[in-house]
């Protein structure tokens, strides 16, 4: 059975801020299912695209995020949980 990961685990992993335990959990989660790897690739592309922009564009980021969520819904992937406050602080989206 694959371990459960949260959005925060994935964000910390992508940011290089995950503890060793979280890194291992995310890597086990990725190894457990091809859909997990597909989700992670999409999330990583969004992460990389956001990092590559010179200016913050909350509307663009929100559109990309919604597109990713829609892909997940269509594929029947479960959505990890993430506390809203931490998400807002990380991406400075407001």
C-alpha positions as CSV (number, residue, x, y, z in Angstrom):
1,X,0.0,0.0,0.0
2,X,1.3,3.4,-1.0
3,X,1.9,5.9,1.8
4,X,-0.4,9.0,1.9
5,X,1.2,12.3,1.0
6,X,-0.3,15.8,1.4
7,X,0.1,18.8,-0.9
8,X,2.4,20.2,1.7
9,X,4.6,17.1,1.4
10,X,4.8,17.5,-2.3
11,X,5.5,21.3,-2.1
12,X,8.2,20.7,0.5
13,X,9.7,18.0,-1.8
14,X,9.7,20.2,-4.8
15,X,11.1,23.1,-2.9
16,X,13.9,20.9,-1.5
17,X,12.7,21.6,2.0
18,X,11.3,18.1,2.8
19,X,12.7,16.2,5.8
20,X,14.3,12.8,5.0
21,X,11.1,11.1,6.2
22,X,8.9,13.2,3.9
23,X,11.4,12.6,1.0
24,X,11.1,8.8,1.5
25,X,7.3,8.9,1.8
26,X,7.0,10.9,-1.4
27,X,9.4,8.6,-3.2
28,X,7.5,5.5,-2.1
29,X,4.3,7.2,-3.1
30,X,5.8,7.9,-6.6
31,X,7.0,4.3,-7.0
32,X,3.6,2.9,-6.0
33,X,1.5,4.1,-8.9
34,X,1.9,5.4,-12.4
35,X,-0.9,7.9,-11.8
36,X,1.0,9.3,-8.8
37,X,4.1,9.8,-11.1
38,X,1.9,11.5,-13.8
39,X,0.4,13.9,-11.2
40,X,3.8,14.7,-9.8
41,X,5.2,15.4,-13.3
42,X,2.3,17.8,-13.9
43,X,2.8,19.5,-10.6
44,X,6.6,19.7,-11.2
45,X,6.0,21.4,-14.6
46,X,3.7,23.9,-12.9
47,X,6.3,24.4,-10.2
48,X,9.1,24.9,-12.7
49,X,7.0,27.3,-14.9
50,X,6.1,29.4,-11.9
51,X,9.8,29.6,-10.9
52,X,10.8,30.6,-14.4
53,X,8.5,33.7,-14.6
54,X,10.1,37.0,-13.8
55,X,6.9,38.5,-12.3
56,X,4.2,37.0,-10.3
57,X,0.9,36.6,-12.1
58,X,-1.7,35.3,-9.8
59,X,-4.3,34.9,-12.6
60,X,-1.9,32.8,-14.7
61,X,-0.9,30.7,-11.7
62,X,-4.6,30.1,-10.7
63,X,-5.5,29.1,-14.2
64,X,-2.6,26.6,-14.3
65,X,-3.5,25.2,-10.9
66,X,-7.2,24.8,-12.0
67,X,-6.1,23.0,-15.2
68,X,-4.0,20.6,-13.1
69,X,-6.9,19.9,-10.7
70,X,-9.2,19.3,-13.7
71,X,-6.7,16.8,-15.1
72,X,-6.7,15.0,-11.8
73,X,-10.5,14.9,-11.6
74,X,-10.8,13.6,-15.1
75,X,-8.3,10.9,-14.4
76,X,-10.0,10.0,-11.1
77,X,-7.0,10.9,-9.0
78,X,-7.6,11.8,-5.4
79,X,-6.6,15.2,-4.3
80,X,-4.1,15.4,-1.4
81,X,-5.0,17.8,1.4
82,X,-3.2,21.0,2.1
83,X,-4.0,23.6,4.7
84,X,-5.0,26.8,2.9
85,X,-3.0,29.1,5.1
86,X,0.3,27.3,4.3
87,X,-0.5,27.2,0.6
88,X,-1.2,30.9,0.5
89,X,2.0,31.7,2.4
90,X,4.1,29.5,0.1
91,X,2.9,30.8,-3.2
92,X,2.1,34.4,-2.1
93,X,-1.1,34.1,-4.2
94,X,-3.3,36.8,-2.6
